[in-house]
Amino acid sequence: MKAFEVMGKVDEKGQLLLDQPLEIHTSSQVRVIILVSDETESDPDDTSVGEIKESLKSP
């Protein structure tokens, strides 16, 4: 099993909208785990996925 971490939003209909498409080229069943921040809770790591990927590239 592979894991992907992506950001997204839940719309007013309760549907999950991903910020970026998944690069999965087969139709398959998936397991989704939703993490929702409390309004009082702040995320100490707000680094974007793009910034993280860029930092991992070799010089």
PyMOL Python script that loads the backbone (N, CA, C, O; Angstrom):
from pymol import cmd

cmd.read_pdbstr("""\
ATOM      1  N   MET A   1       0.850  -1.171   0.000  1.00  0.00           N
ATOM      2  CA  MET A   1       0.000   0.000   0.000  1.00  0.00           C
ATOM      3  C   MET A   1       0.899   1.237   0.000  1.00  0.00           C
ATOM      4  O   MET A   1       1.872   1.292   0.751  1.00  0.00           O
ATOM      5  N   LYS A   2       0.584   2.220  -0.826  1.00  0.00           N
ATOM      6  CA  LYS A   2       1.305   3.483  -0.884  1.00  0.00           C
ATOM      7  C   LYS A   2       0.511   4.550  -0.147  1.00  0.00           C
ATOM      8  O   LYS A   2      -0.714   4.472  -0.057  1.00  0.00           O
ATOM      9  N   ALA A   3       1.209   5.542   0.374  1.00  0.00           N
ATOM     10  CA  ALA A   3       0.555   6.651   1.064  1.00  0.00           C
ATOM     11  C   ALA A   3       0.857   7.947   0.334  1.00  0.00           C
ATOM     12  O   ALA A   3       1.977   8.155  -0.132  1.00  0.00           O
ATOM     13  N   PHE A   4      -0.128   8.811   0.234  1.00  0.00           N
ATOM     14  CA  PHE A   4       0.014  10.130  -0.362  1.00  0.00           C
ATOM     15  C   PHE A   4      -0.538  11.131   0.635  1.00  0.00           C
ATOM     16  O   PHE A   4      -1.598  10.911   1.220  1.00  0.00           O
ATOM     17  N   GLU A   5       0.173  12.222   0.830  1.00  0.00           N
ATOM     18  CA  GLU A   5      -0.344  13.285   1.686  1.00  0.00           C
ATOM     19  C   GLU A   5      -0.631  14.488   0.809  1.00  0.00           C
ATOM     20  O   GLU A   5       0.269  15.028   0.167  1.00  0.00           O
ATOM     21  N   VAL A   6      -1.882  14.905   0.785  1.00  0.00           N
ATOM     22  CA  VAL A   6      -2.293  16.049  -0.018  1.00  0.00           C
ATOM     23  C   VAL A   6      -3.208  16.936   0.823  1.00  0.00           C
ATOM     24  O   VAL A   6      -3.809  16.484   1.798  1.00  0.00           O
ATOM     25  N   MET A   7      -3.303  18.183   0.438  1.00  0.00           N
ATOM     26  CA  MET A   7      -4.191  19.114   1.118  1.00  0.00           C
ATOM     27  C   MET A   7      -5.466  19.255   0.293  1.00  0.00           C
ATOM     28  O   MET A   7      -5.470  19.017  -0.915  1.00  0.00           O
ATOM     29  N   GLY A   8      -6.524  19.637   0.949  1.00  0.00           N
ATOM     30  CA  GLY A   8      -7.788  19.836   0.271  1.00  0.00           C
ATOM     31  C   GLY A   8      -8.775  20.508   1.194  1.00  0.00           C
ATOM     32  O   GLY A   8      -8.438  20.919   2.304  1.00  0.00           O
ATOM     33  N   LYS A   9      -9.980  20.611   0.723  1.00  0.00           N
ATOM     34  CA  LYS A   9     -11.055  21.241   1.496  1.00  0.00           C
ATOM     35  C   LYS A   9     -12.302  20.382   1.397  1.00  0.00           C
ATOM     36  O   LYS A   9     -12.474  19.615   0.450  1.00  0.00           O
ATOM     37  N   VAL A  10     -13.159  20.522   2.378  1.00  0.00           N
ATOM     38  CA  VAL A  10     -14.471  19.885   2.332  1.00  0.00           C
ATOM     39  C   VAL A  10     -15.471  20.989   2.019  1.00  0.00           C
ATOM     40  O   VAL A  10     -15.536  21.986   2.738  1.00  0.00           O
ATOM     41  N   ASP A  11     -16.256  20.821   0.950  1.00  0.00           N
ATOM     42  CA  ASP A  11     -17.209  21.862   0.574  1.00  0.00           C
ATOM     43  C   ASP A  11     -18.484  21.767   1.393  1.00  0.00           C
ATOM     44  O   ASP A  11     -18.614  20.900   2.258  1.00  0.00           O
ATOM     45  N   GLU A  12     -19.425  22.664   1.116  1.00  0.00           N
ATOM     46  CA  GLU A  12     -20.674  22.724   1.883  1.00  0.00           C
ATOM     47  C   GLU A  12     -21.538  21.478   1.727  1.00  0.00           C
ATOM     48  O   GLU A  12     -22.448  21.258   2.525  1.00  0.00           O
ATOM     49  N   LYS A  13     -21.267  20.658   0.710  1.00  0.00           N
ATOM     50  CA  LYS A  13     -22.000  19.407   0.507  1.00  0.00           C
ATOM     51  C   LYS A  13     -21.294  18.233   1.176  1.00  0.00           C
ATOM     52  O   LYS A  13     -21.772  17.102   1.104  1.00  0.00           O
ATOM     53  N   GLY A  14     -20.144  18.496   1.834  1.00  0.00           N
ATOM     54  CA  GLY A  14     -19.398  17.434   2.490  1.00  0.00           C
ATOM     55  C   GLY A  14     -18.493  16.658   1.559  1.00  0.00           C
ATOM     56  O   GLY A  14     -18.000  15.589   1.920  1.00  0.00           O
ATOM     57  N   GLN A  15     -18.265  17.188   0.348  1.00  0.00           N
ATOM     58  CA  GLN A  15     -17.411  16.500  -0.612  1.00  0.00           C
ATOM     59  C   GLN A  15     -15.981  17.002  -0.478  1.00  0.00           C
ATOM     60  O   GLN A  15     -15.747  18.190  -0.253  1.00  0.00           O
ATOM     61  N   LEU A  16     -15.035  16.091  -0.617  1.00  0.00           N
ATOM     62  CA  LEU A  16     -13.621  16.403  -0.502  1.00  0.00           C
ATOM     63  C   LEU A  16     -13.095  16.916  -1.838  1.00  0.00           C
ATOM     64  O   LEU A  16     -13.250  16.262  -2.870  1.00  0.00           O
ATOM     65  N   LEU A  17     -12.469  18.099  -1.809  1.00  0.00           N
ATOM     66  CA  LEU A  17     -11.879  18.697  -3.001  1.00  0.00           C
ATOM     67  C   LEU A  17     -10.380  18.814  -2.767  1.00  0.00           C
ATOM     68  O   LEU A  17      -9.948  19.569  -1.896  1.00  0.00           O
ATOM     69  N   LEU A  18      -9.585  18.079  -3.531  1.00  0.00           N
ATOM     70  CA  LEU A  18      -8.134  18.110  -3.370  1.00  0.00           C
ATOM     71  C   LEU A  18      -7.552  19.330  -4.063  1.00  0.00           C
ATOM     72  O   LEU A  18      -8.034  19.739  -5.119  1.00  0.00           O
ATOM     73  N   ASP A  19      -6.507  19.915  -3.464  1.00  0.00           N
ATOM     74  CA  ASP A  19      -5.847  21.074  -4.054  1.00  0.00           C
ATOM     75  C   ASP A  19      -5.131  20.715  -5.348  1.00  0.00           C
ATOM     76  O   ASP A  19      -5.033  21.547  -6.250  1.00  0.00           O
ATOM     77  N   GLN A  20      -4.628  19.485  -5.452  1.00  0.00           N
ATOM     78  CA  GLN A  20      -3.927  19.027  -6.648  1.00  0.00           C
ATOM     79  C   GLN A  20      -4.405  17.620  -6.982  1.00  0.00           C
ATOM     80  O   GLN A  20      -4.757  16.860  -6.080  1.00  0.00           O
ATOM     81  N   PRO A  21      -4.424  17.260  -8.263  1.00  0.00           N
ATOM     82  CA  PRO A  21      -4.839  15.893  -8.612  1.00  0.00           C
ATOM     83  C   PRO A  21      -3.801  14.872  -8.152  1.00  0.00           C
ATOM     84  O   PRO A  21      -2.608  15.169  -8.095  1.00  0.00           O
ATOM     85  N   LEU A  22      -4.264  13.682  -7.829  1.00  0.00           N
ATOM     86  CA  LEU A  22      -3.362  12.589  -7.470  1.00  0.00           C
ATOM     87  C   LEU A  22      -2.775  12.006  -8.747  1.00  0.00           C
ATOM     88  O   LEU A  22      -3.463  11.903  -9.763  1.00  0.00           O
ATOM     89  N   GLU A  23      -1.532  11.633  -8.695  1.00  0.00           N
ATOM     90  CA  GLU A  23      -0.893  11.018  -9.865  1.00  0.00           C
ATOM     91  C   GLU A  23      -0.966   9.502  -9.750  1.00  0.00           C
ATOM     92  O   GLU A  23       0.049   8.814  -9.642  1.00  0.00           O
ATOM     93  N   ILE A  24      -2.195   9.005  -9.777  1.00  0.00           N
ATOM     94  CA  ILE A  24      -2.465   7.573  -9.714  1.00  0.00           C
ATOM     95  C   ILE A  24      -3.115   7.207 -11.042  1.00  0.00           C
ATOM     96  O   ILE A  24      -4.160   7.755 -11.392  1.00  0.00           O
ATOM     97  N   HIS A  25      -2.516   6.299 -11.772  1.00  0.00           N
ATOM     98  CA  HIS A  25      -2.970   6.030 -13.125  1.00  0.00           C
ATOM     99  C   HIS A  25      -3.824   4.773 -13.250  1.00  0.00           C
ATOM    100  O   HIS A  25      -4.032   4.266 -14.353  1.00  0.00           O
ATOM    101  N   THR A  26      -4.314   4.274 -12.128  1.00  0.00           N
ATOM    102  CA  THR A  26      -5.208   3.132 -12.180  1.00  0.00           C
ATOM    103  C   THR A  26      -6.447   3.436 -11.342  1.00  0.00           C
ATOM    104  O   THR A  26      -6.389   4.228 -10.401  1.00  0.00           O
ATOM    105  N   SER A  27      -7.530   2.824 -11.676  1.00  0.00           N
ATOM    106  CA  SER A  27      -8.753   2.972 -10.899  1.00  0.00           C
ATOM    107  C   SER A  27      -8.703   1.969  -9.762  1.00  0.00           C
ATOM    108  O   SER A  27      -8.604   0.765 -10.001  1.00  0.00           O
ATOM    109  N   SER A  28      -8.771   2.454  -8.518  1.00  0.00           N
ATOM    110  CA  SER A  28      -8.681   1.528  -7.398  1.00  0.00           C
ATOM    111  C   SER A  28      -9.401   2.091  -6.173  1.00  0.00           C
ATOM    112  O   SER A  28      -9.661   3.290  -6.075  1.00  0.00           O
ATOM    113  N   GLN A  29      -9.704   1.216  -5.273  1.00  0.00           N
ATOM    114  CA  GLN A  29     -10.310   1.580  -4.000  1.00  0.00           C
ATOM    115  C   GLN A  29      -9.246   2.273  -3.155  1.00  0.00           C
ATOM    116  O   GLN A  29      -8.087   1.859  -3.176  1.00  0.00           O
ATOM    117  N   VAL A  30      -9.611   3.318  -2.412  1.00  0.00           N
ATOM    118  CA  VAL A  30      -8.660   4.028  -1.564  1.00  0.00           C
ATOM    119  C   VAL A  30      -9.223   4.155  -0.147  1.00  0.00           C
ATOM    120  O   VAL A  30     -10.431   4.074   0.075  1.00  0.00           O
ATOM    121  N   ARG A  31      -8.319   4.355   0.791  1.00  0.00           N
ATOM    122  CA  ARG A  31      -8.710   4.626   2.169  1.00  0.00           C
ATOM    123  C   ARG A  31      -8.374   6.089   2.433  1.00  0.00           C
ATOM    124  O   ARG A  31      -7.263   6.533   2.141  1.00  0.00           O
ATOM    125  N   VAL A  32      -9.323   6.839   2.981  1.00  0.00           N
ATOM    126  CA  VAL A  32      -9.127   8.265   3.216  1.00  0.00           C
ATOM    127  C   VAL A  32      -9.185   8.530   4.716  1.00  0.00           C
ATOM    128  O   VAL A  32     -10.129   8.122   5.393  1.00  0.00           O
ATOM    129  N   ILE A  33      -8.171   9.215   5.225  1.00  0.00           N
ATOM    130  CA  ILE A  33      -8.141   9.629   6.625  1.00  0.00           C
ATOM    131  C   ILE A  33      -8.177  11.150   6.628  1.00  0.00           C
ATOM    132  O   ILE A  33      -7.318  11.786   6.016  1.00  0.00           O
ATOM    133  N   ILE A  34      -9.138  11.735   7.295  1.00  0.00           N
ATOM    134  CA  ILE A  34      -9.310  13.186   7.313  1.00  0.00           C
ATOM    135  C   ILE A  34      -8.840  13.733   8.658  1.00  0.00           C
ATOM    136  O   ILE A  34      -9.298  13.278   9.706  1.00  0.00           O
ATOM    137  N   LEU A  35      -7.936  14.699   8.637  1.00  0.00           N
ATOM    138  CA  LEU A  35      -7.477  15.383   9.839  1.00  0.00           C
ATOM    139  C   LEU A  35      -8.005  16.809   9.789  1.00  0.00           C
ATOM    140  O   LEU A  35      -7.705  17.550   8.852  1.00  0.00           O
ATOM    141  N   VAL A  36      -8.782  17.196  10.781  1.00  0.00           N
ATOM    142  CA  VAL A  36      -9.377  18.526  10.826  1.00  0.00           C
ATOM    143  C   VAL A  36      -8.855  19.249  12.051  1.00  0.00           C
ATOM    144  O   VAL A  36      -8.945  18.733  13.165  1.00  0.00           O
ATOM    145  N   SER A  37      -8.306  20.448  11.854  1.00  0.00           N
ATOM    146  CA  SER A  37      -7.793  21.241  12.967  1.00  0.00           C
ATOM    147  C   SER A  37      -8.949  21.862  13.749  1.00  0.00           C
ATOM    148  O   SER A  37      -9.958  22.270  13.174  1.00  0.00           O
ATOM    149  N   ASP A  38      -8.783  21.924  15.061  1.00  0.00           N
ATOM    150  CA  ASP A  38      -9.717  22.674  15.882  1.00  0.00           C
ATOM    151  C   ASP A  38      -9.502  24.150  15.583  1.00  0.00           C
ATOM    152  O   ASP A  38      -8.423  24.535  15.131  1.00  0.00           O
ATOM    153  N   GLU A  39     -10.505  24.977  15.826  1.00  0.00           N
ATOM    154  CA  GLU A  39     -10.331  26.412  15.597  1.00  0.00           C
ATOM    155  C   GLU A  39      -9.277  26.983  16.535  1.00  0.00           C
ATOM    156  O   GLU A  39      -8.615  27.963  16.192  1.00  0.00           O
ATOM    157  N   THR A  40      -9.109  26.382  17.722  1.00  0.00           N
ATOM    158  CA  THR A  40      -8.135  26.868  18.692  1.00  0.00           C
ATOM    159  C   THR A  40      -6.749  26.300  18.439  1.00  0.00           C
ATOM    160  O   THR A  40      -5.761  26.789  18.988  1.00  0.00           O
ATOM    161  N   GLU A  41      -6.676  25.268  17.608  1.00  0.00           N
ATOM    162  CA  GLU A  41      -5.408  24.592  17.328  1.00  0.00           C
ATOM    163  C   GLU A  41      -4.734  25.245  16.127  1.00  0.00           C
ATOM    164  O   GLU A  41      -5.382  25.499  15.112  1.00  0.00           O
ATOM    165  N   SER A  42      -3.448  25.515  16.238  1.00  0.00           N
ATOM    166  CA  SER A  42      -2.725  26.055  15.089  1.00  0.00           C
ATOM    167  C   SER A  42      -1.761  24.996  14.582  1.00  0.00           C
ATOM    168  O   SER A  42      -1.248  24.185  15.353  1.00  0.00           O
ATOM    169  N   ASP A  43      -1.522  25.013  13.281  1.00  0.00           N
ATOM    170  CA  ASP A  43      -0.612  24.057  12.656  1.00  0.00           C
ATOM    171  C   ASP A  43       0.778  24.675  12.651  1.00  0.00           C
ATOM    172  O   ASP A  43       1.014  25.645  11.931  1.00  0.00           O
ATOM    173  N   PRO A  44       1.702  24.134  13.437  1.00  0.00           N
ATOM    174  CA  PRO A  44       3.030  24.736  13.497  1.00  0.00           C
ATOM    175  C   PRO A  44       3.815  24.567  12.201  1.00  0.00           C
ATOM    176  O   PRO A  44       4.767  25.311  11.961  1.00  0.00           O
ATOM    177  N   ASP A  45       3.438  23.607  11.363  1.00  0.00           N
ATOM    178  CA  ASP A  45       4.140  23.391  10.100  1.00  0.00           C
ATOM    179  C   ASP A  45       3.198  23.719   8.952  1.00  0.00           C
ATOM    180  O   ASP A  45       2.432  22.865   8.506  1.00  0.00           O
ATOM    181  N   ASP A  46       3.257  24.948   8.477  1.00  0.00           N
ATOM    182  CA  ASP A  46       2.395  25.347   7.376  1.00  0.00           C
ATOM    183  C   ASP A  46       3.169  25.444   6.064  1.00  0.00           C
ATOM    184  O   ASP A  46       2.783  26.173   5.149  1.00  0.00           O
ATOM    185  N   THR A  47       4.269  24.696   5.991  1.00  0.00           N
ATOM    186  CA  THR A  47       5.073  24.660   4.772  1.00  0.00           C
ATOM    187  C   THR A  47       4.293  23.936   3.680  1.00  0.00           C
ATOM    188  O   THR A  47       3.753  22.853   3.906  1.00  0.00           O
ATOM    189  N   SER A  48       4.238  24.537   2.501  1.00  0.00           N
ATOM    190  CA  SER A  48       3.478  23.926   1.412  1.00  0.00           C
ATOM    191  C   SER A  48       4.189  22.676   0.892  1.00  0.00           C
ATOM    192  O   SER A  48       5.403  22.530   1.034  1.00  0.00           O
ATOM    193  N   VAL A  49       3.418  21.789   0.294  1.00  0.00           N
ATOM    194  CA  VAL A  49       3.963  20.556  -0.275  1.00  0.00           C
ATOM    195  C   VAL A  49       4.990  20.893  -1.348  1.00  0.00           C
ATOM    196  O   VAL A  49       6.025  20.232  -1.440  1.00  0.00           O
ATOM    197  N   GLY A  50       4.719  21.911  -2.158  1.00  0.00           N
ATOM    198  CA  GLY A  50       5.650  22.311  -3.204  1.00  0.00           C
ATOM    199  C   GLY A  50       6.993  22.739  -2.639  1.00  0.00           C
ATOM    200  O   GLY A  50       8.039  22.384  -3.183  1.00  0.00           O
ATOM    201  N   GLU A  51       6.971  23.507  -1.540  1.00  0.00           N
ATOM    202  CA  GLU A  51       8.220  23.930  -0.909  1.00  0.00           C
ATOM    203  C   GLU A  51       9.012  22.734  -0.376  1.00  0.00           C
ATOM    204  O   GLU A  51      10.237  22.695  -0.493  1.00  0.00           O
ATOM    205  N   ILE A  52       8.318  21.772   0.202  1.00  0.00           N
ATOM    206  CA  ILE A  52       8.972  20.576   0.725  1.00  0.00           C
ATOM    207  C   ILE A  52       9.617  19.785  -0.408  1.00  0.00           C
ATOM    208  O   ILE A  52      10.773  19.372  -0.304  1.00  0.00           O
ATOM    209  N   LYS A  53       8.864  19.572  -1.500  1.00  0.00           N
ATOM    210  CA  LYS A  53       9.398  18.830  -2.642  1.00  0.00           C
ATOM    211  C   LYS A  53      10.614  19.545  -3.219  1.00  0.00           C
ATOM    212  O   LYS A  53      11.600  18.900  -3.574  1.00  0.00           O
ATOM    213  N   GLU A  54      10.555  20.856  -3.316  1.00  0.00           N
ATOM    214  CA  GLU A  54      11.662  21.632  -3.873  1.00  0.00           C
ATOM    215  C   GLU A  54      12.900  21.500  -2.996  1.00  0.00           C
ATOM    216  O   GLU A  54      14.019  21.443  -3.505  1.00  0.00           O
ATOM    217  N   SER A  55      12.708  21.453  -1.687  1.00  0.00           N
ATOM    218  CA  SER A  55      13.844  21.363  -0.777  1.00  0.00           C
ATOM    219  C   SER A  55      14.507  19.988  -0.815  1.00  0.00           C
ATOM    220  O   SER A  55      15.659  19.845  -0.406  1.00  0.00           O
ATOM    221  N   LEU A  56      13.787  18.975  -1.303  1.00  0.00           N
ATOM    222  CA  LEU A  56      14.329  17.616  -1.352  1.00  0.00           C
ATOM    223  C   LEU A  56      15.102  17.324  -2.634  1.00  0.00           C
ATOM    224  O   LEU A  56      15.773  16.297  -2.734  1.00  0.00           O
ATOM    225  N   LYS A  57      15.012  18.216  -3.608  1.00  0.00           N
ATOM    226  CA  LYS A  57      15.724  17.998  -4.872  1.00  0.00           C
ATOM    227  C   LYS A  57      17.218  18.178  -4.657  1.00  0.00           C
ATOM    228  O   LYS A  57      17.653  19.021  -3.872  1.00  0.00           O
ATOM    229  N   SER A  58      17.998  17.366  -5.372  1.00  0.00           N
ATOM    230  CA  SER A  58      19.464  17.445  -5.286  1.00  0.00           C
ATOM    231  C   SER A  58      19.941  18.732  -5.956  1.00  0.00           C
ATOM    232  O   SER A  58      19.348  19.182  -6.936  1.00  0.00           O
ATOM    233  N   PRO A  59      21.022  19.328  -5.421  1.00  0.00           N
ATOM    234  CA  PRO A  59      21.546  20.567  -6.026  1.00  0.00           C
ATOM    235  C   PRO A  59      22.185  20.340  -7.380  1.00  0.00           C
ATOM    236  O   PRO A  59      22.666  21.288  -8.002  1.00  0.00           O
TER     237      PRO A  59
END
""", "prot")
cmd.dss("prot")
cmd.show_as("cartoon", "prot")
cmd.util.cbc("prot")
cmd.orient("prot")
